[in-house]
C-alpha cells in the first residue's frame, strides 16, 4: 500500500516537472510570435481539452490514478520531444 502511494507521488512530481519544461518551451515560442506561435497556441488548447476529456473517460471507466497520470505524462513527454526539435 505504501509503495503504491509513493510511486503515485513520484509520478505526479515528475509530471509537474516535465510539464514545467513544456510550459517554458511553449512560452518561449509564443513570445517570438508569428505563424508558428499561433499554430502552437491552437494546438495547446485543443490538446488540453482532449486530454481532460480522455482523463475523465478513464476515471469514469474505473482506471486507476496511476494510469491517468501515466497517460498525461506520455502526452507531456511527447510535447517536450516535439517542441525541442523545432
FIMI-366911 format. One line per field, with one value per residue: chain; residue number from 1; residue in one letter; x, y, z of N, C-alpha, C, CB in turn. Coordinates in nm, 4 decimals, padded with zeros to 6 digits. Glycine has a CB too. Example, Ala and Ser with C-alpha at 12.3 -4.5 7.8 and 13.67 -1.06 7.14 Angstrom:
BEGIN
c A	A
k 1	2
r a	s
nxx 01.3190	01.2850
nyy -00.5690	-00.2250
nzz 00.7800	00.7080
caxx 01.2300	01.3670
cayy -00.4500	-00.1060
cazz 00.7800	00.7140
cxx 01.3200	01.2900
cyy -00.3300	00.0030
czz 00.7800	00.7870
cbxx 01.1308	01.4084
cbyy -00.4473	-00.0598
cbzz 00.9046	00.5725
END
This chain:
BEGIN
c A	A	A	A	A	A	A	A	A	A	A	A	A	A	A	A	A	A	A	A	A	A	A	A	A	A	A	A	A	A	A	A	A	A	A	A	A	A	A	A	A	A	A	A	A	A	A	A	A	A	A	A	A	A	A	A	A	A	A	A	A	A	A	A	A	A	A	A	A	A	A	A	A	A	A	A	A	A	A	A	A	A	A	A	A	A
k 1	2	3	4	5	6	7	8	9	10	11	12	13	14	15	16	17	18	19	20	21	22	23	24	25	26	27	28	29	30	31	32	33	34	35	36	37	38	39	40	41	42	43	44	45	46	47	48	49	50	51	52	53	54	55	56	57	58	59	60	61	62	63	64	65	66	67	68	69	70	71	72	73	74	75	76	77	78	79	80	81	82	83	84	85	86
r x	x	x	x	x	x	x	x	x	x	x	x	x	x	x	x	x	x	x	x	x	x	x	x	x	x	x	x	x	x	x	x	x	x	x	x	x	x	x	x	x	x	x	x	x	x	x	x	x	x	x	x	x	x	x	x	x	x	x	x	x	x	x	x	x	x	x	x	x	x	x	x	x	x	x	x	x	x	x	x	x	x	x	x	x	x
nxx 00.0827	00.1872	00.4010	00.2686	00.1395	00.3636	00.4866	00.2908	00.2978	00.5588	00.5410	00.3531	00.5026	00.7082	00.5550	00.4737	00.7218	00.8050	00.5976	00.6420	00.8730	00.7724	00.5934	00.7737	00.9076	00.6935	00.6092	00.8354	00.8310	00.5813	00.6310	00.7929	00.6222	00.4431	00.3456	00.3981	00.3760	00.1070	-00.0112	00.0862	-00.0362	-00.3062	-00.2931	-00.2144	-00.4379	-00.6349	-00.5202	-00.5219	-00.7952	-00.8760	-00.7126	-00.8078	-01.0704	-01.0200	-00.9000	-01.1148	-01.2888	-01.1364	-01.1293	-01.4014	-01.4474	-01.3224	-01.0445	-00.7211	-00.5637	-00.2945	-00.2810	-00.4070	-00.2346	-00.0050	-00.0899	-00.1182	00.1514	00.2771	00.1741	00.2743	00.5493	00.5724	00.5067	00.7237	00.9371	00.8604	00.8573	01.1225	01.2563	01.1981
nyy -00.1198	00.1281	00.1550	00.1840	00.4301	00.5920	00.5617	00.6753	00.9378	01.0104	00.9882	01.1892	01.4098	01.4018	01.4441	01.7070	01.8429	01.7836	01.8992	02.1683	02.2156	02.1912	02.4030	02.6177	02.5903	02.6358	02.8962	03.0393	02.9999	03.1186	03.3804	03.4717	03.5027	03.5106	03.2882	03.0204	03.0332	03.0932	02.8598	02.6786	02.7754	02.7237	02.4456	02.3766	02.4451	02.2778	02.0241	02.0214	02.0211	01.7793	01.5970	01.6300	01.5409	01.2753	01.1843	01.2099	01.0192	00.7891	00.7803	00.7565	00.5062	00.3505	00.3457	00.3438	00.5913	00.5966	00.5091	00.7208	00.9339	00.8358	00.8413	01.1198	01.1920	01.0689	01.2238	01.4785	01.4309	01.3670	01.6147	01.7645	01.6452	01.7044	01.9873	02.0442	01.9735	02.1659
nzz 00.0000	00.0860	-00.0928	-00.3402	-00.3068	-00.2763	-00.5305	-00.6951	-00.5984	-00.6709	-00.9510	-00.9999	-00.9206	-01.1098	-01.3395	-01.2918	-01.3035	-01.5664	-01.7097	-01.6481	-01.7958	-02.0576	-02.0545	-02.0341	-02.2828	-02.4574	-02.3845	-02.4586	-02.7362	-02.7954	-02.7207	-02.9220	-03.1295	-03.4476	-03.7226	-03.6427	-03.3669	-03.3382	-03.4378	-03.2479	-03.0137	-03.0683	-03.0954	-02.8381	-02.6757	-02.7861	-02.7378	-02.4577	-02.3918	-02.5109	-02.3685	-02.1071	-02.1391	-02.2107	-01.9729	-01.7976	-01.9058	-01.8668	-01.5871	-01.5325	-01.6331	-01.4526	-01.4324	-01.2795	-01.0647	-01.1212	-01.3889	-01.5195	-01.4616	-01.5859	-01.8518	-01.8956	-01.8559	-02.0754	-02.2847	-02.2191	-02.2333	-02.5038	-02.6145	-02.5186	-02.6571	-02.9230	-02.9220	-02.8626	-03.0904	-03.2749
caxx 00.0000	00.2741	00.4783	00.1805	00.1210	00.4931	00.5053	00.1980	00.3516	00.6773	00.4936	00.2915	00.6123	00.7734	00.4623	00.4809	00.8492	00.8038	00.5034	00.7079	00.9624	00.6899	00.5427	00.8849	00.9275	00.5803	00.6140	00.9432	00.7811	00.4736	00.6856	00.8517	00.5125	00.4455	00.2507	00.4250	00.3222	-00.0390	-00.0428	00.1139	-00.1401	-00.4273	-00.2656	-00.2091	-00.5745	-00.7014	-00.4633	-00.5649	-00.9360	-00.8812	-00.6503	-00.9000	-01.1809	-00.9705	-00.8820	-01.2477	-01.3398	-01.0595	-01.1743	-01.5394	-01.4461	-01.2608	-00.8986	-00.6535	-00.4946	-00.1649	-00.2998	-00.4391	-00.1102	00.0827	-00.1422	-00.0783	00.2969	00.3103	00.1408	00.3684	00.6792	00.5649	00.5148	00.8610	01.0186	00.8218	00.8982	01.2684	01.3054	01.1680
cayy 00.0000	00.2450	00.1664	00.2372	00.5720	00.6553	00.5647	00.7749	01.0694	01.0364	01.0108	01.3216	01.5070	01.4016	01.5094	01.8515	01.8947	01.7731	01.9996	02.2990	02.2258	02.2166	02.5401	02.7056	02.5831	02.6998	03.0408	03.0914	03.0020	03.2164	03.5162	03.5107	03.5361	03.4560	03.1806	02.9002	03.0577	03.0824	02.7169	02.6152	02.8172	02.6478	02.3055	02.3651	02.4460	02.1562	01.9105	02.0243	01.9802	01.6360	01.5222	01.6328	01.4511	01.1378	01.1524	01.1906	00.8905	00.6850	00.7734	00.7067	00.3632	00.2794	00.3402	00.3879	00.7209	00.5718	00.5035	00.8560	01.0104	00.7832	00.8918	01.2606	01.2013	01.0351	01.3399	01.5862	01.3909	01.3811	01.7580	01.8079	01.5998	01.7782	02.1267	02.0553	01.9570	02.2712
cazz 00.0000	00.0942	-00.2157	-00.4444	-00.2797	-00.3042	-00.6758	-00.7482	-00.5628	-00.7549	-01.0880	-01.0036	-00.9147	-01.2410	-01.4313	-01.2668	-01.3560	-01.7126	-01.7588	-01.6391	-01.9114	-02.1762	-02.0413	-02.0697	-02.4274	-02.5245	-02.3611	-02.5424	-02.8743	-02.8059	-02.7076	-03.0505	-03.2196	-03.5825	-03.7548	-03.5632	-03.2326	-03.3483	-03.4512	-03.1185	-02.9187	-03.1002	-03.0637	-02.6924	-02.6225	-02.8330	-02.6647	-02.3174	-02.3864	-02.5408	-02.2585	-01.9933	-02.1732	-02.2021	-01.8318	-01.7385	-01.9529	-01.7987	-01.4479	-01.5314	-01.6628	-01.3415	-01.4399	-01.1570	-01.0712	-01.1835	-01.5341	-01.5663	-01.4545	-01.6917	-01.9792	-01.9031	-01.8713	-02.2150	-02.3671	-02.1869	-02.2873	-02.6496	-02.6432	-02.4926	-02.7716	-03.0428	-02.9096	-02.8601	-03.2275	-03.3665
cxx 00.0868	00.3524	00.3935	00.1588	00.2493	00.5139	00.4139	00.2485	00.4719	00.6363	00.4280	00.3979	00.6839	00.6852	00.4700	00.6095	00.8530	00.7105	00.5650	00.8043	00.8860	00.6341	00.6508	00.9071	00.8150	00.5816	00.7235	00.8964	00.6738	00.5264	00.7496	00.7449	00.5247	00.3478	00.2721	00.3686	00.1703	-00.0818	-00.0228	00.0085	-00.2692	-00.4107	-00.2716	-00.3504	-00.6479	-00.6521	-00.5126	-00.7094	-00.9479	-00.8236	-00.7418	-01.0185	-01.1404	-00.9536	-01.0170	-01.3071	-01.2673	-01.1087	-01.3158	-01.5448	-01.3701	-01.1094	-00.8379	-00.5926	-00.3626	-00.1775	-00.3288	-00.3130	-00.0149	00.0395	-00.1025	00.0721	00.3396	00.2847	00.2401	00.5056	00.6820	00.5734	00.6571	00.9526	00.9891	00.8727	01.0507	01.3288	01.2966	01.1967
cyy 00.1256	00.2646	00.2246	00.3864	00.6488	00.6681	00.6687	00.9160	01.1061	01.0640	01.1479	01.4307	01.5163	01.4693	01.6605	01.9105	01.8917	01.8778	02.1393	02.3211	02.2569	02.3586	02.6400	02.7080	02.6557	02.8513	03.1070	03.1042	03.1102	03.3597	03.5646	03.5475	03.4669	03.3415	03.0541	02.9146	03.0446	02.9362	02.6459	02.6515	02.7389	02.5007	02.2831	02.3563	02.3176	02.0348	01.9057	01.9773	01.8298	01.5525	01.5191	01.5395	01.3055	01.0957	01.1281	01.0560	00.7752	00.6672	00.7167	00.5565	00.2829	00.2682	00.3940	00.5264	00.7069	00.5714	00.6422	00.9416	00.9662	00.8352	01.0387	01.2738	01.1686	01.1547	01.4541	01.5541	01.4020	01.5278	01.8095	01.7674	01.6835	01.9223	02.1424	02.0374	02.0854	02.4084
czz 00.0000	-00.0350	-00.3278	-00.4288	-00.3126	-00.4551	-00.7391	-00.7192	-00.6488	-00.8993	-01.1016	-00.9991	-01.0476	-01.3456	-01.4152	-01.3238	-01.5087	-01.7734	-01.7533	-01.7551	-02.0387	-02.1725	-02.0806	-02.2207	-02.5016	-02.5050	-02.4450	-02.6871	-02.8911	-02.7970	-02.8368	-03.1531	-03.3536	-03.6007	-03.6712	-03.4222	-03.2336	-03.3569	-03.3174	-03.0150	-02.9429	-03.0648	-02.9130	-02.6332	-02.6613	-02.7554	-02.5204	-02.3030	-02.4112	-02.4268	-02.1371	-02.0178	-02.1634	-02.0559	-01.7639	-01.7792	-01.8842	-01.6551	-01.4391	-01.5578	-01.5573	-01.3475	-01.3100	-01.1764	-01.1451	-01.3365	-01.5916	-01.5671	-01.5646	-01.8288	-01.9997	-01.9266	-02.0137	-02.3061	-02.3439	-02.2456	-02.4394	-02.6898	-02.6230	-02.6088	-02.8959	-03.0369	-02.9111	-02.9996	-03.3079	-03.3402
cbxx -00.0939	00.3699	00.5339	00.0468	00.0806	00.6089	00.4783	00.0576	00.3908	00.7750	00.3945	00.1932	00.7115	00.8062	00.3185	00.4721	00.9665	00.7607	00.3735	00.7826	01.0411	00.5744	00.4945	01.0129	00.9354	00.4487	00.6373	01.0674	00.7240	00.3702	00.7879	00.9386	00.5061	00.5838	00.2614	00.5763	00.3636	-00.0906	00.0455	00.2523	-00.1668	-00.4621	-00.1279	-00.1330	-00.6520	-00.6775	-00.3107	-00.5497	-01.0201	-00.8055	-00.5144	-00.9498	-01.2315	-00.8365	-00.8062	-01.3422	-01.3249	-00.9091	-01.1690	-01.6234	-01.3846	-01.3173	-00.8467	-00.5442	-00.4703	-00.1065	-00.4140	-00.5483	-00.0439	00.0817	-00.2964	-00.1182	00.3672	00.2278	-00.0023	00.3786	00.7126	00.4347	00.4170	00.9128	00.9921	00.6692	00.8413	01.3274	01.2278	01.0460
cbyy 00.0001	00.2317	00.0301	00.1657	00.5943	00.5738	00.4259	00.7550	01.0724	00.9164	00.9008	01.3386	01.4699	01.2578	01.4603	01.8806	01.8136	01.6315	01.9956	02.3116	02.0970	02.1140	02.5674	02.6610	02.4366	02.6419	03.0700	03.0004	02.8632	03.1921	03.5212	03.3979	03.6845	03.4099	03.1456	02.8725	03.1979	03.1601	02.6511	02.6558	02.9695	02.6624	02.2633	02.4851	02.5696	02.1361	01.9173	02.1659	02.0591	01.6063	01.5841	01.7765	01.4805	01.1237	01.2656	01.3046	00.8793	00.7193	00.9127	00.7809	00.3393	00.1449	00.4210	00.2869	00.7775	00.4380	00.4070	00.9211	00.9940	00.6285	00.8767	01.3346	01.1075	00.9129	01.3873	01.6068	01.2479	01.3188	01.8363	01.7476	01.4501	01.7764	02.1861	01.9519	01.8481	02.2676
cbzz 00.1211	00.2121	-00.2568	-00.4421	-00.1322	-00.2404	-00.7371	-00.6884	-00.4153	-00.7497	-01.1292	-00.8869	-00.8048	-01.2847	-01.4075	-01.1159	-01.3000	-01.7564	-01.6771	-01.5064	-01.9291	-02.1857	-01.8966	-01.9985	-02.4731	-02.4728	-02.2121	-02.5339	-02.9136	-02.6965	-02.5950	-03.1050	-03.2402	-03.6166	-03.9018	-03.5570	-03.1817	-03.4710	-03.5609	-03.0679	-02.9306	-03.2486	-03.1187	-02.6318	-02.6738	-02.9837	-02.6669	-02.2597	-02.4904	-02.6700	-02.2207	-01.9676	-02.3129	-02.2776	-01.7606	-01.7805	-02.1054	-01.7999	-01.3828	-01.6357	-01.7995	-01.3339	-01.5621	-01.1159	-00.9297	-01.1340	-01.5694	-01.4770	-01.3163	-01.6909	-01.9841	-01.7743	-01.7731	-02.2630	-02.3371	-02.0332	-02.2448	-02.7035	-02.5539	-02.3594	-02.8013	-03.0598	-02.7817	-02.7642	-03.2979	-03.3910
END
